[in-house]
Amino acid sequence: MQTTNNISQGSLCAIGVIGKAFGLNGEVNYHSFLRTSKDYPKSSKFLVGLNEETLRTLTLTSVNQHSKNLLVKFSEISSRTEAEAIVNNFLFVSMDERKELPKGSIYIHDIIGFTVVNESKEILGEVIDVVNLPGHQAYVVKSGIEEVYVPVVKEIVKSVNIEMKKIIISPPDGMFNGAAI
């Protein structure tokens, strides 16, 4: 399972991750962190690597749907061996190349560091990661020495205050510290 931990690398933002190689001509599976193709930058040049120290610039030449997967091809990658060398690498864009979001919206990885409180305003912890689960996303909240997965569903997450960097939740009994809040 891929998480967004370590995605924001200084002035860069990961928009997806390379999956396994496909075929013999350098195509790879691509797993996007973006919701729709409208969220992509207009550039065909992407920085690809595990982090800022391992980046190289690749030119996107094609994106194809194959079954439930997206297959991408870069002009600099022409063989299966070269494609296998970039498996699990992130696709990064500069933070200033990100699409501007509508007012009141936020990029998922910008949630990291937000304080999580219950409806009585008691601090429960801090968001340290966001993970994609089969049915929904979940905030990983550091609470004392525990990491608690908080499903991002309307029954639990009541509000997200972007300006105050605060998330108000109504956790079910036992979610934090094994006891009711």
Secondary structure as GFF3:
##gff-version 3
##sequence-region A 1 181
A	DSSP	beta_strand	12	22	.	.	.	ID=ss1
A	DSSP	beta_strand	27	32	.	.	.	ID=ss2
A	DSSP	three_ten_helix	37	39	.	.	.	ID=ss3
A	DSSP	beta_strand	45	49	.	.	.	ID=ss4
A	DSSP	three_ten_helix	52	54	.	.	.	ID=ss5
A	DSSP	beta_strand	56	66	.	.	.	ID=ss6
A	DSSP	beta_strand	69	74	.	.	.	ID=ss7
A	DSSP	alpha_helix	80	84	.	.	.	ID=ss8
A	DSSP	beta_strand	90	94	.	.	.	ID=ss9
A	DSSP	three_ten_helix	95	97	.	.	.	ID=ss10
A	DSSP	three_ten_helix	108	111	.	.	.	ID=ss11
A	DSSP	beta_strand	115	118	.	.	.	ID=ss12
A	DSSP	beta_strand	123	132	.	.	.	ID=ss13
A	DSSP	beta_strand	137	143	.	.	.	ID=ss14
A	DSSP	beta_strand	146	151	.	.	.	ID=ss15
A	DSSP	beta_strand	157	161	.	.	.	ID=ss16
A	DSSP	beta_strand	166	169	.	.	.	ID=ss17
###
